């Protein structure tokens, strides 16, 4: 009679699943300090943690159009913030492709990143009111789209979801394998 522990056989699988989030989330760690650029409507903003304050200044950020090549040619904004993070923003930006460059006060480049500003959606005419409310008139209704088309999820959310799916697949395979042997409990 052979005695084997299911925990010993599944130990490697459990270890692999447990290590999955650590491996997947290790991607940004090697990137080091740099900049993060985001757009909201016609506003472009940049954040960084790479600059140190020197003579009361954190540094300067510059927004360059696709035809501009030099830091001095762009729209420059002084960085503001604290030791834990600095930021700058530009508003009223026309649709197009732009490059953001951040220069720290010690003349080192914190980073360069390209960003696309899309045109703001035009307001749609509001429908006339009817006596019976339509399903779309209720707040918190159903959002249509193809998964990520509605909301942009961060890396942590995607890693956690991938780990859950992977765990579910492994658990289902383990359950079906155990079920195929009727003499086991």
N, C-alpha and C positions, 0 to 999 in steps of 0.2 A: 504494500500500500504506500503510495507516494503522498507525502504531506508537503504542501506548498502554501505559502502565505500570499493571498492576493495583494497584500500591502507591499510586499517585496517586489512583485512583478510590476505593480503600478507605480512604484517609487520613482522610477526614471521619468515616467510620464508626468507625474505630479510635479517633479522638480523642473521639468521643461516648461510646464504651464506656469509655474510660479515665477520662473525667470523671464518669461515672455514680456511682461510689462516693463521690466528693468531694461531689457535689450532694446525694445522699441522706443522707450522714452529717452534713451541715451543719445539719440540723434542730435538734439539741440545743444547738448552739453559740450560737444566738441567744437561748436560754432564760435564760442568765445564771445567777448564783448563786441558790440556792433550797434546797429541802429534798427529800429522797427518803424516802418512807415505805414500809415493807414489813411484811408479816405472816407469821409462822410459827406455825401452830397458834393458841394463845391469846396470843401475844406480839406486840406492835406495837413497831416500832423506827423511829427517824428519824435521818437523818444530814444534815449540812450542812457547807459550807465558808464560809458567809457571815459567821460571827461572829468577832469579835476579842476577845481576853481583855482585860478591864477590871477592875481591882482584884481579881484572882485568880478571876474568874468569866467563863465563856463566855456564859452566858445560861440560859434556862429553856425547856423544852418543856411544852406542856399538851395533854392528851388530853380532848376534849369529847365528850359523848354528843350524840345528835340533839336533845335537849331543852335543852341548855346553849348559851348564846349568847356568854358572856364568857370571856376568857382565865382570869380568876381562879376561875371556877366549875369548871374542869376539873381532872383529876389532873395535878399539876405535878411535873416531874423536872428536876433541874439537868443541864445539858449537861456532858459530860466529853470530853476528847480533847486534840488538839494543834492547832497552827496549820494543819496540812494537813487537818483534819477533826474535827468534833465529832459526838457522838451521844447519844441517850437511848433508854430502852426501858421499856415497861410490860408486866408479865406477868399472867396470870390474867384476861385480858379476855374478857368475855362476848360471844357473837355479836351483831352489830349494825353499824350505820354510825356512824363516829366522824370527828371533825375533829381534825387535829393542827396546832397553831400553835407556831412557834418564835420566841421573842423573844430577841434578843441582849442582852448586858449593857449596851449603849448605848441601850436601849429602842427599837431598830428591829426591825421584823418581818422575819425571814429568809424566811418563807414560810408558807403555809397549804395543807393538802391533806386531802382526804377519803379515808377508807379503809374497806373493808368487812371485818369479821372474820367468817369463816364458822364454823359449828359444827364441832368436831373429829369426825372419823368414828368411829363406835362400833366397838370391836373385834369382829371376826367370830369365831364359834366355830371353833376349829381342827378340821380333819377328822381322823377316826381314821386311824391308820397302817395301811397295807396292805403286803402282802409285796412287791408290785411298785411301784416309784416311779412317780408320775405325771409327765407332762412339766412341769407347773407347779411341781413340787417342786425342780427343778434350779435352782441359782442362776444368774443372768444369762440367764434364759429370755426368750422373746419378750414384748414389752410390747404390749398392744392399745391401740387408741385411734385418734383421728382426727388424726394429725400433731401439732399443738400441744396436744392434750389430755393428752399424756403429760409434756411438758416445755415450759416457757416459755422461748423463745429470745430473746436480746437483739437490739438493733438492729443491732449489728455483724454478727451471724450472718445476719440477714435480708438486709442490704445485700450481703454477700459472696455469698450464695446467689442473689440477684437478678442480680448482676453476672455470675455464672457462667451462669445460664440465658440472660441476654441475649447473652452472648458465644457460647454454643452456637447460639442461633437465628440470629445473624448469620453465624457460620461455616457453618452448614448451608445458608443461603440463598446465600451466596457459592459454596459447593461445587456446589450444584445449578445455579446460573447458569453457572458455568464448564463444567459437564458437558454442558449443553445445546448448546454450540458445539463440534462435533467437531474443528474445525481448530485448536483451541488445546491447548496442553500443560498 
